[in-house]
Amino acid sequence: MEIVNIWYGTGEMAWLSNLAYRPFTLRDKRYVSVEHAYQTWKSGEFDRVICNRPWQEGSKFVGKKGTRTDNDWNIKLMKALILESFLDPMNEPRKWSFLSLVSLGVKFTHTQDKGIWRTKFPECLYEVADYLDNAPEFTIPKHAEKQLKIAEWERQHKLCT
């Protein structure tokens, strides 16, 4: 089994990184990368300051609103955003390249990360690949939008911690 490490900073499969230029639209806003959208929404609320920073490929700006982690919300959000990015028509070639790697049985790693994403990021990629591989195209809903609506409903009903 071939091991494929993903790390933008060293150029290791940088095109699969959450920092890579893989634009997509969510809630009428165009995001430059998965990281752009993740940092904008990771608190469970839209962070206008972070969203409006000068994002480009490789950028990472961390907000001050915190990270919502109850019930692995942040991990579910990351998966949903990765999926959304691959569903954007502009990213179709990358989606097929990604799925080709998965079909070859490679093992994704994220070894330089010192936090939860060391294991969670590769897990997110495998789950997204499994979903893309097994769901008929017409059944793929807007997962990120669903995740954000859950956060709004919970906030309105004071279920968030």
N, C-alpha and C positions, 0 to 999 in steps of 0.2 A: 504494500500500500504506500503510495506516494504521500508525503507530508507536505502540505502547502500552507506556509505561514502567511498571514495577512497583516501587514503593518505599513501604513501610508508613509511614515517618516523615513523608512529605509527602502522604499520602493518594492517591498515584497508583496506582490499581487495587489498593488495599490488600487487598482481599478475596482476591487471588491470591498475596499475599506468604506466605512461610513463617512470618511472625509473626502472620498472621491467625488468628482463632478459627475453626478447622476441626477439631473434636475427632474422635478416632478411638481405637480400642483396639488395642494390640499387646502380646502376652504378658500378657494379663489386667490391663494397666494402661491407664488412660484418659489420653490426652495432649491437652492444650489446643490445640496447634498442631504443625505440622510441625517448627518450630524446637525446641519442647519435646522432641520425640522425638529429633531430630537431635543436640542437645546432650547428651542422656542417653546416646546410643549411639555417638557419633562416634569414640570411642577403640577401638571394637570390643568393649568391655565395658560392662555396665550401670553407670552412674554414679548411685548412690542419692542422693548429696548434691544433684546437679543436678536429678534427677527430682523430689525433694521440695521444691524451692524454690517460692515462691509465684507460679507461672506464671499468667499471664492474657494476653489478647490484647495483642500488642505487646511482650511481655516477651522479654528475651534475657539468659540467664545462661550464662556460659562456664565449662566445667569445667577442671580442672587435670590431667586424664589425657592430654591431647594429642589429636591427630587422626590416625587411621589413614589413610594416603594410598596405600599400596602398591596397585598395579593399580587406581588410581582408586576404592578402596573407599568413601571418603567421598562421592564423586559418585554411585556406585551406590546407596549408602544414601539419599542425598537423593532420588533418583528413586523409589526404592521407597517412601519415606515419603510423598512427594507422591501417589503412586498410591494408597497405603493410605488417605490422607485423603479422596480423591475417591470411594473405594469404600464408605466408611461411609454407611449409609442416611441419616443426618442431613444429609449434605453433597450429596445427590443434586441439589438445585437448582443449587448452585454448580458441580457437575461439568458439567451441561448448559449453563450460562452460559459456562463455560470452553471447552467444545467448540464452542459457537456462535461465539465469538470466533476460534478457530482456523480454523473453516470459512470465515470471512470473509476469511481471509488476512492477519490482522494480524501485525505484526512486534513480538515482545516484546523489551523491553530492560530492563536493570537498571543504568542508567548511573551512579548514585551510588556503587555498590560499587567499591572500589579493589583488590579481590583477584580470585581465580579465579571467584567467583560472578558477576562482571560479565558474563561470557559463559556460564559453566556453568549458572547458574540458568535463563536462557531456553532453553538447550539441553535441560535436564531437563524443562521444561514441554512442549516440542515432542515429546520422546520419550514422555512420559506420554500426551499427547493422541493420538499416533499409535497407541500401544498400546490405549488406551480405544476409539478409533475402529475399530480393525481386529480386535480379539480378541473372539470371542463371549463373552458374560458368564460362561457356565459354565466357561470355560477360564482365567479370571483367577485365578492362584494368589496366595497371600499372599507377595508379593515381599519385604517387609521381614523377615518371619520367616525366609525362605530366606537372606537376606543375613546375618542374625545367626547362623544355624546354621553358615554357612560360616566366620564369624569364630571361633566356638567350636571347630569341628573343627580349624581351622588353629592356634589357640592350644594345643589339646590335643596337637597333633602338632608344635608349635614351628615352624610355617611363617610365623608373623608376624614382621615386623621391628620 
